[in-house]
Amino acid sequence: MTRISGRPAISMEHVYGMTLRVARWHVGEAGTPLLFLNGIGADIAAAAPLLAQIAGREVWTLDMPGVGGSPDALLPYGAPTMAAVVMEIAGRLGHKALDVAGFSWGGALAQQVAIQFPGRVRRLVLMATTPTVTAPGIGWAALLDEDMLASGLKLPTATPLGLAYQTMAMAGWTSAAMLPQLRNVPVLVLMGERDGVVPACHGQAIAELVDGALLEVVPGSHLFPFTHAAATAERISAFLDREPVKQLHSGRQAAA
């Protein structure tokens, strides 16, 4: 493992024939670790301004195959396989239980992780995501996201094969039949008020499927976790640190 001053600890993990670059902030902190799963084609560098601001716990993420510092996968993979891969890495890091946050494509994968490994996920944060990937190209409109264009943030950083495999992994994927099983996992859903890629109604659909889920529509468009990193980090930290408050009706929009 290597560490650069002011930056996360970086390691390369070899799992199920894949080699994945992993970044860890605040290693050894006492709080429940947080796994962040990024959007399609986005790498560790894109997530760093957000994740570095989430304190009091170890925070880690990884580059998917063919993205950033991770080489292409030899074969296509599906969502259940990648969920198993990230949880194998979590086990190697000593994280028997963890919180999971996901953005866009990564939000779909985060749902898969929570459903597939229900005993290991304590809390779930879903951002700018959907319970049903109805089109393989979901997420591409982020390239024209107005906040991204204004900030100069550049996405994606993936190889053509990496993007193809990520797209294929979620083609036809849905969590709609499985989300009601998350009865004991507090869920926070954050959606951008000007998101033209995954409109807020997708978050409403998730909240209606998960008993007690909190839905909040926040400033920004699709890339709000990156373009509004400080506010997003503060909201995630507040949700992870407080006792869960069960809503009277699932899917009710919470105050910001």
C-alpha positions as CSV (number, residue, x, y, z in Angstrom):
1,M,0.0,0.0,0.0
2,T,1.3,3.5,-0.8
3,R,0.3,6.9,0.7
4,I,0.9,10.4,-0.6
5,S,0.7,13.2,1.9
6,G,-2.8,14.7,1.9
7,R,-4.1,11.9,-0.3
8,P,-5.8,8.5,0.3
9,A,-3.9,5.3,0.8
10,I,-3.8,3.5,-2.5
11,S,-3.6,-0.3,-3.0
12,M,-4.2,-2.8,-5.9
13,E,-6.5,-5.6,-5.0
14,H,-6.7,-8.8,-7.1
15,V,-10.1,-10.4,-6.8
16,Y,-11.8,-13.1,-9.0
17,G,-9.4,-12.4,-11.9
18,M,-9.8,-8.6,-11.7
19,T,-7.2,-6.1,-10.5
20,L,-8.8,-3.1,-8.9
21,R,-7.3,0.2,-7.6
22,V,-8.6,1.0,-4.1
23,A,-8.4,4.3,-2.2
24,R,-8.9,4.7,1.5
25,W,-9.3,7.9,3.5
26,H,-9.0,8.1,7.4
27,V,-7.7,4.6,7.7
28,G,-8.2,3.2,11.2
29,E,-10.9,5.6,12.3
30,A,-13.3,4.1,14.8
31,G,-16.6,4.8,13.0
32,T,-18.4,2.3,10.8
33,P,-16.5,2.2,7.4
34,L,-18.2,3.8,4.4
35,L,-17.9,2.2,0.9
36,F,-18.6,4.7,-1.9
37,L,-19.5,3.3,-5.4
38,N,-19.0,5.8,-8.2
39,G,-20.9,6.5,-11.4
40,I,-20.2,5.0,-14.8
41,G,-16.7,5.8,-16.0
42,A,-15.9,7.9,-13.0
43,D,-12.6,7.3,-11.0
44,I,-11.2,7.8,-7.6
45,A,-10.0,11.4,-8.5
46,A,-13.6,12.4,-9.3
47,A,-14.8,11.2,-5.9
48,A,-11.9,12.5,-3.8
49,P,-13.2,16.0,-3.0
50,L,-16.4,14.5,-1.6
51,L,-14.9,11.5,0.2
52,A,-12.1,13.4,1.9
53,Q,-14.7,15.5,3.7
54,I,-16.5,12.6,5.3
55,A,-14.7,12.4,8.7
56,G,-15.0,10.1,11.7
57,R,-14.8,6.8,9.8
58,E,-12.7,5.1,7.2
59,V,-14.0,5.9,3.7
60,W,-13.0,3.9,0.7
61,T,-13.8,3.5,-3.0
62,L,-12.4,1.8,-6.0
63,D,-12.0,2.2,-9.7
64,M,-14.1,-0.3,-11.6
65,P,-12.4,-2.5,-14.3
66,G,-11.2,-0.3,-17.1
67,V,-11.6,2.9,-15.1
68,G,-8.8,5.1,-13.8
69,G,-6.1,2.9,-12.4
70,S,-7.9,-0.4,-12.8
71,P,-7.1,-2.4,-16.0
72,D,-9.8,-3.8,-18.2
73,A,-11.6,-7.0,-17.0
74,L,-10.9,-10.0,-19.2
75,L,-14.5,-10.9,-19.4
76,P,-17.9,-9.1,-18.9
77,Y,-19.4,-9.2,-15.4
78,G,-22.8,-8.7,-13.9
79,A,-24.0,-6.7,-11.0
80,P,-24.1,-9.7,-8.6
81,T,-20.4,-10.5,-9.5
82,M,-19.3,-7.0,-8.8
83,A,-21.2,-6.8,-5.6
84,A,-19.4,-10.0,-4.5
85,V,-16.0,-8.4,-5.6
86,V,-16.4,-5.2,-3.5
87,M,-17.6,-7.2,-0.5
88,E,-14.6,-9.5,-0.8
89,I,-12.4,-6.4,-0.7
90,A,-14.3,-5.1,2.3
91,G,-13.6,-8.4,4.1
92,R,-9.9,-8.1,3.3
93,L,-9.9,-4.6,4.8
94,G,-11.4,-6.0,8.0
95,H,-14.9,-4.5,7.4
96,K,-17.4,-7.1,8.5
97,A,-20.2,-4.5,8.6
98,L,-20.2,-1.2,6.7
99,D,-22.3,1.6,5.4
100,V,-22.6,1.9,1.6
101,A,-23.2,5.0,-0.6
102,G,-23.6,5.0,-4.3
103,F,-23.9,7.6,-7.0
104,S,-25.8,7.0,-10.3
105,W,-24.5,3.6,-11.7
106,G,-22.9,3.1,-8.4
107,G,-26.2,3.7,-6.7
108,A,-27.7,0.8,-8.5
109,L,-24.7,-1.4,-7.5
110,A,-25.1,-0.1,-3.9
111,Q,-28.7,-1.4,-3.9
112,Q,-27.4,-4.8,-5.2
113,V,-24.8,-5.0,-2.5
114,A,-27.4,-4.2,0.2
115,I,-29.8,-6.8,-1.1
116,Q,-27.1,-9.4,-1.7
117,F,-25.4,-9.0,1.6
118,P,-28.1,-7.8,4.0
119,G,-26.3,-8.8,7.2
120,R,-23.3,-6.7,6.4
121,V,-24.8,-3.3,5.3
122,R,-25.8,-1.0,8.2
123,R,-27.0,2.0,6.3
124,L,-27.5,2.9,2.7
125,V,-27.1,6.3,0.9
126,L,-28.3,6.5,-2.7
127,M,-27.6,9.5,-4.9
128,A,-29.0,10.4,-8.3
129,T,-29.9,6.8,-9.0
130,T,-32.8,4.5,-10.0
131,P,-34.4,1.2,-9.0
132,T,-34.7,0.2,-12.7
133,V,-32.0,0.8,-15.4
134,T,-34.4,1.0,-18.3
135,A,-31.8,2.0,-20.9
136,P,-28.2,0.7,-21.1
137,G,-26.9,4.2,-21.8
138,I,-28.2,5.8,-18.6
139,G,-25.7,8.3,-17.3
140,W,-24.3,9.5,-20.6
141,A,-26.2,12.8,-20.4
142,A,-23.9,13.7,-17.5
143,L,-21.3,14.6,-20.1
144,L,-23.6,17.7,-20.8
145,D,-24.5,18.3,-17.1
146,E,-24.6,22.1,-16.6
147,D,-22.9,22.0,-13.2
148,M,-20.1,19.9,-14.6
149,L,-19.6,22.2,-17.5
150,A,-19.5,25.2,-15.2
151,S,-17.0,23.5,-12.8
152,G,-14.7,22.1,-15.4
153,L,-15.1,18.6,-13.9
154,K,-14.2,16.0,-16.5
155,L,-15.9,12.6,-16.8
156,P,-15.5,9.8,-17.6
157,T,-12.0,8.4,-17.4
158,A,-12.7,4.9,-18.6
159,T,-11.5,2.8,-21.6
160,P,-14.1,2.0,-24.3
161,L,-14.1,-1.7,-23.0
162,G,-14.4,-0.5,-19.4
163,L,-17.5,1.6,-20.3
164,A,-19.0,-1.2,-22.4
165,Y,-18.7,-3.7,-19.5
166,Q,-20.1,-1.3,-17.0
167,T,-23.0,-0.6,-19.3
168,M,-23.6,-4.3,-19.9
169,A,-23.4,-5.1,-16.2
170,M,-26.6,-3.0,-15.5
171,A,-28.5,-3.6,-18.8
172,G,-32.0,-4.7,-17.8
173,W,-31.1,-4.6,-14.1
174,T,-33.8,-3.8,-11.5
175,S,-34.1,-3.8,-7.7
176,A,-37.8,-3.1,-7.6
177,A,-38.8,-6.6,-6.5
178,M,-36.1,-6.8,-3.9
179,L,-36.0,-3.3,-2.3
180,P,-38.9,-4.0,0.1
181,Q,-36.7,-6.6,1.8
182,L,-34.5,-3.8,3.2
183,R,-36.7,-3.4,6.3
184,N,-33.9,-3.1,8.8
185,V,-31.5,-0.9,6.7
186,P,-32.0,2.9,7.1
187,V,-31.9,4.4,3.6
188,L,-31.3,8.0,2.5
189,V,-32.1,9.0,-1.1
190,L,-30.6,12.2,-2.4
191,M,-31.7,13.5,-5.8
192,G,-30.7,16.7,-7.7
193,E,-33.5,19.2,-8.2
194,R,-32.2,19.9,-11.8
195,D,-31.1,16.4,-12.7
196,G,-32.0,15.7,-16.3
197,V,-30.2,12.3,-16.3
198,V,-32.0,10.6,-13.4
199,P,-34.9,12.8,-12.5
200,A,-36.1,13.0,-8.9
201,C,-39.1,10.7,-9.6
202,H,-36.6,7.8,-9.7
203,G,-35.7,8.6,-6.1
204,Q,-39.3,8.8,-5.2
205,A,-39.8,5.3,-6.7
206,I,-37.0,3.9,-4.4
207,A,-38.4,5.7,-1.4
208,E,-41.9,4.2,-2.0
209,L,-40.3,0.7,-2.1
210,V,-38.3,0.9,1.1
211,D,-40.2,1.3,4.3
212,G,-39.1,4.4,6.2
213,A,-36.7,5.6,3.5
214,L,-35.8,9.4,3.5
215,L,-36.0,11.2,0.2
216,E,-34.4,14.6,-0.1
217,V,-34.3,16.7,-3.3
218,V,-31.1,18.9,-3.1
219,P,-29.7,21.8,-5.1
220,G,-27.7,20.8,-8.3
221,S,-28.1,18.6,-11.3
222,H,-26.9,15.1,-11.9
223,L,-23.4,15.5,-10.6
224,F,-24.4,17.3,-7.3
225,P,-22.3,14.9,-5.1
226,F,-19.2,16.3,-6.9
227,T,-20.2,19.9,-7.7
228,H,-21.8,20.4,-4.2
229,A,-19.3,18.1,-2.4
230,A,-19.2,20.0,1.0
231,A,-22.9,20.0,1.4
232,T,-23.3,16.4,0.3
233,A,-20.6,15.2,2.6
234,E,-22.2,17.1,5.5
235,R,-25.6,15.5,4.8
236,I,-24.1,12.0,4.4
237,S,-22.2,12.3,7.7
238,A,-25.3,13.6,9.5
239,F,-27.3,10.6,8.3
240,L,-24.7,8.0,9.2
241,D,-24.0,9.5,12.6
242,R,-27.6,9.9,14.0
243,E,-30.1,7.4,15.2
244,P,-32.5,6.5,12.4
245,V,-35.9,8.2,12.5
246,K,-38.6,6.0,11.0
247,Q,-41.1,8.0,8.8
248,L,-44.8,7.5,9.2
249,H,-45.1,6.8,5.5
250,S,-42.4,5.4,3.3
251,G,-41.3,7.7,0.6
252,R,-42.1,10.9,2.4
253,Q,-39.8,13.7,1.3
254,A,-37.7,14.9,4.3
255,A,-36.7,18.5,5.0
256,A,-33.3,19.4,3.8
